[in-house]
């Protein structure tokens, strides 16, 4: 997208150049730290899938939030964890890539879990991987789960371990403290023209957002390891003359047994997933949606470069 295209929003005029700020903010943390929930709240719309299962965010999803004359482009990175599989390694590489490219990094730590081994590993990596002078803030999330004295002790121990520029106490789910964080980020971003049209909330292609919505519904319905053994791709997207959209998606699984689980007895599971995904797509797109799902077995999909490209990951990073 050219700069001319990105500033012609068709809506309210952008303030004169020099008055605006824009930049990238990377949200880092362990799996389930609340990054996707915070991103969705900041943007004011659902652009990242949220489930109770860890490691559900696979791509660096960019959500765009406006705050006064500032445009904050959030990078919701995959959770940082010890990678075991090729896909895991690619996800972790994407997370650190998002952090190193960002103007500001926000480390999210769960208040009730405190300084875990995973948090300690992230702190060590922050010292090694980030550029000198890169701005890093701390957001202690889920503050409603612990008492005030515990929060203060956690904030002190984390700031003793790393020189955070600012510390915020937040509840991404309930919204507590989120406005303060957004205001600070807006003021801290570098001056410059906006990077996206004012009314754009994410830079993921619609095909990928649609695939993520379906994958979320699968993740919520399936148990144990199966959600990590499947991926969803939008194979065809057709905007019809009657104003509706036809979307054809493929769910790739690793084993024949997994296909049966995804389909469910008499196709009940896949039907329920399709209905839930279609309902959310209708709300998201504001039009009628015809969603068609099929399940295919691809035993080695996690070793296919094309699958990684569809997820916005670099296949080589998993090597």
N, C-alpha and C positions, 0 to 999 in steps of 0.2 A: 504494500500500500504506500503510495507516495505521500509526501507531507501535505500536498494540496488536498488530496483525497481525505487524509486523516483529520484535517481541521475543518472541512466543510461538512458540518453535522446536519444541516437542514433545520436546526433548532435555534436556540438562543446563541447569539454571537459569542465567540470566545473573547475574553478580556484581551486587551492589547498585549503584545509580546513584551516580556519583562515583568509583567504582573503575575504571570502564571508559573507554576511549579509542576514538575512531573518526574517520576522515577520509579524504580522497581524495589519492592520490599519482599524479601524471602522469609517465609515462615518455616522455622526449623524446629525439630523436636522428635521425641520418640513416637512410635506408633500410638495412636489413640490419645495424643496429648491435646487434641481439640483444634488442630490446625484447620481442617475443613470446615468445622463449625464456625470458627472465627472468620474465615474467608467469606463464607456465605453471609454472615451477619454484617461484615464490613461492606460488602457489595450490595446487600439488600435484596439478594435473589440467590437461588440455589444454583451454583456453578460447579460445586465439588460434591461428590457423593459422601454421605455420612452413614456409617453403620457402627454397630457395636463390635465388629471384628477389626483386628489390627491389619495394617498393611493393605488397606483398601484403595488408597490413593496410589496410582502407579505413575502418573505423568505429572509434569510440572504445570499444573493448571493455573492459568493467569486470569485473575478476576480484577476488574477495573472499578475503583471507587472514586467518587468525586467528593471533595471536601473544600468548599469555598472555591478559590482559584487554583486549587491543587488537584492533580490527577494521580492517584496512588494505584500503581499496578502491582497487585499481589501475586506472588509466586507460591502456590501451595505445593510444597515439595513432598515426595513420598517420605514416610517416617524413617528415621535413621535407626538401623538395627544391624545385627551381625548377619551378613549375607551368606547364604548357603548355596542357592541355585544361581544359574546364569541370570534369570529374571531379577532375583534379589540384588545381584551385583549391579545390574543396569539401573535399578531403581535408586540404589544408594548413590551411584555416580551422578544420576540426574539431580538428586537432592543437593549434593555438594556443588554441582555445576550451577544450580539456581542460586546458591548462597554466594559463590564467588563472583557472579555477574551482577549481584544486587547492589543498590545504593545503600540500603539499610537491611540488616538482618535482625529478625526478632526470634529469640529462642523462647519456645513455650515449654514450661515445666508444670506438671500436674502437682497441685498443692498437697494432695493427700499421699502422693507417692514420694515426694521429696527428691533428694539427690541419690538417684539409683546408679547402678553401674553404667547403665546406658547414658545417663546424663553426664556422668564423669567422663565417659569416652567422647561425648560430643564437645564438652568443654575443652578437652585436650586437642581435639581436631580443630576447633575454632582458633586456638592459638597457632596451630601449624598451617592451616589452609587459607585463612583470610588475609587480605592485603593489609599492610600497615595503615592505620588510620581509618579502616573501614568501620562504619558506625554499627554498633550492636546494642540492642535493647533486650531486656528481660521481661517476659510476660508470665507471671505465675497464674495459672488458670485453675478453674474449679475451686475458687476461694471459699465457696459456701460449704465445702466439705470439712474444713478445719477451723480451729479457733485462732483468734487474732495473734496470740503469742507464738503459735506454731508458724504462722505466716511470717512474722517478723524475724524469727530465728532462721527460717529457710531463706528469706531474702538476704540476710546478713551472710550466711554461709556461701551462697551463690556469688554474691558480690565480692567476697573475700577470694573466691576461686577465679573470678574473671572480672576485668574492669568494664562492666556494663555502663553504657552512657546514661540510661534511665531504667527504672524498674516500675512495672505496672502490675497492679493486682486486679485480675479480671475474672469474670465468668462469661465465657464466650456463648454458652447456652442461654443464659438469662440476660446478657447484655451489660452486666455491671462492669464499669471501668472501661468499656470498649470505646466510648466517645473520647475519653481522655487520650487513649492510645492513638486513635485516628487523628485527633487534632495535632498531637505531637509529631506524628509521621508527616502530616501535610506541611507543617512548618519546617521540618528537617530535610525535606527533599530539595534537590537542587533546582534553581530557577531555570525555566526553559519552556518551550511549547509543549502542549499536550501530545501524547503519543498515539491516542486513539480518539475516535469520534466521541462526543460527550455522552451519547446514548448507548454506547457499546459496553457490555458488562463482562465480556470474556473474549479471549482471542483464540479459543479452541474452535475448530470447524464444527458446524452444527452436526455433521455426521458423527464426530467423536463424542460430542455432548450426548447425543441420542444413544450411542453405544454405552456410555457411562451410566446413563439412567437405567437402561436394561440390566447392566451388570450389578447395579446397586440392588435392584429388585431380586435378582438371583441370589446375591450375597445374603440378603435378609431372610430368604426362605430356606436356603441350604445350610447344612451343618458341617462342623469340623473342617477338614482340609479342602473339601471340594471347591469352595469359592476361589482358592488359590490355584486350582488346576484347570480353570477355564478362562476364556476371554471372549469378548463380544466385538464383532465388527459390523459396521453398516455397509452393506454390499451395494445397495441401490437407494437413491433418494429421488423421488419424482414429485414435483409441485404440479398439481393438476389444474385444469382450466376451471373446475368448479370451486377452486379455493382450498381444497383439501390437499394433504400430502400423503403419499404412499412411501413407507420406509420398510425395506427388506434387510433383515439382520441375520447373521450367522453366529451361533454360539459354538465355539470350538472347545471340545473336551479331550482329555488325554486317553480315556479308556471307554470301551463299550459299556462297562458297568456304570460309568458316570453318565452316559447318555440316558440310560434308563432312569436314573435318579432325577436328572433334569426334566425329563418328560413327565415322570410321575405316573401313578396308576391311572390308566385310561386318558393320559395326557393332561391330568388335572393341574400338575405343578406348572408346566409350561404355559397353560392357559391362564392361570392366575398371575404368573409373572408378566405375561403379555398384556393382560388387562390393567395391571398396576402401572406398567411402563407407559402404555398408551395414554392412560388418564393423566399422568404427569407431563407427557409430551404435549397433549392438548392444551394443558394449562400454560406450559412454557412457550409454545409456539402461537397460542391464541387462534388455533384453527383446528378443523377436524383432521384426525390422523388415522390412517389405515396401517397398522403395524403387523408385519408378517415375520415370524421367527422360525428358524430351523436349526437343528442341532447336528453338528458333524464331528466325527471322531478324527482327531489328528494327533497321534501318539507323541509326536515330537514338536508340537507347536511352539514349545518354549525354546527350541533351538533353531527357529526359522526367523531370518532377518526381517521378512515381510511383516510378521506379527508385531515385532518391536516397532517398526515404522508406523503401524496403525495406532500404536499406543503412545507415539511421540517419544520413544526411547531410542537410544543408540545401541544397536546390537553389539557393536565392538566393545562397549563399556562392560558387557557381561562376561567377556572372555577372560 
